[in-house]
């Protein structure tokens, strides 16, 4: 009996440990244009989706904690997957999607709650019509990780090298 109780307590402790070290909630987009919602640094919700024209579109709440009530605005690009969205450590949003060439592209706010950069490639060869998963690791110094499905059918990852900063050159 003691072994059963010990194993149950060990399993519970491992589960609690796993729950403590998981990253902050992630925002992932699937293929199909379903909106992905994230909260800006000032508390305004913002939604992103891939439109029928292949561009990434967004809309937002005009007041913190209010309903999403802006018009729909294009962020351009031509994405052939769903979009992944998360926040940088400094509060700037960053979005990710598979571009026409099959590589992962991203775009980020220049300042928290502010205007957007142009699109830039992070490389890779992603499988068409798959989602992009992006999350923020508060327990890893505050960096972003993206997860994609490669053309080889395997899951691949890429990380920021430092919070709010540059990206690793390689995929793992």
C-alpha positions in Angstrom: 0.0 0.0 0.0 2.8 2.4 0.9 4.4 2.0 -2.6 1.1 2.8 -4.3 0.7 6.0 -2.1 4.3 7.0 -2.7 4.0 6.6 -6.5 0.8 8.6 -6.5 2.4 11.4 -4.5 5.4 11.4 -6.9 3.1 11.5 -9.9 1.2 14.4 -8.4 4.5 16.3 -7.6 5.7 15.8 -11.1 2.4 17.1 -12.5 2.6 20.2 -10.3 6.2 20.8 -11.3 5.3 20.5 -15.0 2.4 22.9 -14.6 4.7 25.5 -12.9 7.3 25.5 -15.7 5.1 25.5 -18.7 5.3 28.7 -20.8 2.8 31.5 -20.8 -0.4 30.9 -22.9 0.4 30.7 -26.6 -1.6 31.8 -29.5 -1.7 29.6 -32.6 -3.4 29.9 -35.9 -4.8 27.1 -37.9 -5.3 27.0 -41.6 -8.7 28.3 -42.4 -8.7 31.9 -41.4 -9.9 31.5 -37.8 -9.1 34.7 -35.9 -6.3 34.6 -33.3 -6.8 37.0 -30.3 -4.1 38.5 -28.1 -4.0 41.4 -25.7 -1.9 44.5 -26.3 0.4 45.8 -23.5 -2.2 48.5 -22.7 -5.1 45.9 -22.2 -6.7 46.3 -25.7 -7.6 43.0 -27.4 -6.5 42.5 -31.0 -7.5 39.8 -33.5 -5.5 38.6 -36.5 -6.5 36.4 -39.4 -5.6 35.5 -42.9 -8.1 37.0 -45.4 -9.4 35.6 -48.6 -6.7 37.7 -50.4 -3.9 35.9 -48.4 -3.0 39.1 -46.5 -2.9 39.2 -42.7 -5.8 41.3 -41.4 -6.4 42.7 -37.9 -8.8 44.7 -35.8 -8.7 45.8 -32.2 -10.5 47.3 -29.2 -10.2 51.1 -29.2 -10.2 51.2 -25.4 -8.5 48.9 -22.9 -10.7 45.9 -21.8 -13.4 47.0 -24.3 -14.9 45.1 -27.1 -13.2 44.8 -30.5 -14.7 47.7 -32.4 -12.2 49.1 -34.9 -12.5 48.5 -38.6 -10.6 45.7 -40.4 -7.1 46.7 -41.5 -4.6 44.8 -43.7 -1.1 44.2 -42.5 -0.2 43.0 -46.0 2.0 40.0 -46.8 0.7 36.9 -48.5 0.4 34.0 -46.0 -0.4 30.4 -46.9 -1.0 29.2 -43.3 -2.8 30.4 -40.2 -1.0 33.0 -38.2 0.7 32.7 -34.8 0.8 35.7 -32.5 2.4 36.4 -29.1 4.0 39.3 -27.1 7.6 40.1 -26.7 9.0 40.7 -23.2 8.6 44.4 -23.7 5.0 44.1 -24.7 5.3 44.4 -28.5 3.2 42.0 -30.5 4.8 39.7 -33.1 2.9 37.7 -35.8 4.1 34.8 -37.8 2.9 33.0 -40.9 4.1 30.8 -43.8 4.9 33.0 -46.9 4.4 32.1 -50.6 7.9 30.8 -50.8 7.4 28.3 -48.0 9.5 30.2 -45.5 8.3 31.6 -42.1 7.8 35.3 -42.2 7.2 37.6 -39.2 6.1 41.2 -38.5 6.3 43.0 -35.2 5.1 46.2 -33.5 7.9 48.8 -33.5 6.8 49.9 -30.0 4.2 48.4 -27.6 0.7 49.2 -28.9 2.2 51.0 -32.0 2.9 50.7 -35.7 4.2 47.6 -37.5 7.5 46.7 -39.1 7.6 45.3 -42.6 7.5 41.5 -43.2 10.9 39.7 -42.8 11.8 36.1 -43.3 13.0 33.7 -40.6 13.8 31.0 -43.3 12.8 27.4 -43.2 10.8 25.2 -45.5 7.3 24.9 -44.0 4.6 22.4 -45.1 1.7 24.2 -46.9 -1.6 24.7 -45.2 -0.3 24.1 -41.6 -0.6 26.4 -38.7 2.2 28.3 -36.9 2.5 28.1 -33.1 4.2 31.0 -31.3 4.6 31.3 -27.6 6.5 33.4 -25.0 8.8 31.7 -22.5 8.8 33.7 -19.3 10.9 31.1 -17.6 13.6 31.2 -20.3 14.5 34.9 -19.9 11.5 36.1 -21.8 12.1 34.9 -25.3 9.7 33.8 -28.1 9.6 30.3 -29.6 7.9 29.3 -32.9 6.9 25.8 -33.8 6.1 24.8 -37.4 5.7 21.7 -39.5 8.5 21.3 -42.1 8.2 19.9 -45.6 9.7 16.7 -44.1 6.6 16.3 -41.9 8.5 16.9 -38.7 8.0 19.6 -36.1 10.7 22.3 -36.1 11.5 25.1 -33.6 13.2 28.5 -33.7 13.9 30.8 -30.7 14.8 34.4 -30.1 18.5 34.6 -29.0 17.6 37.2 -26.3 14.4 38.9 -25.2 12.9 41.4 -27.7 15.8 40.6 -30.1 17.2 38.6 -32.9 16.5 35.1 -34.0 18.7 32.0 -34.2 19.9 31.1 -37.7 19.1 27.5 -37.4 15.9 25.4 -37.0 15.8 22.4 -34.6 
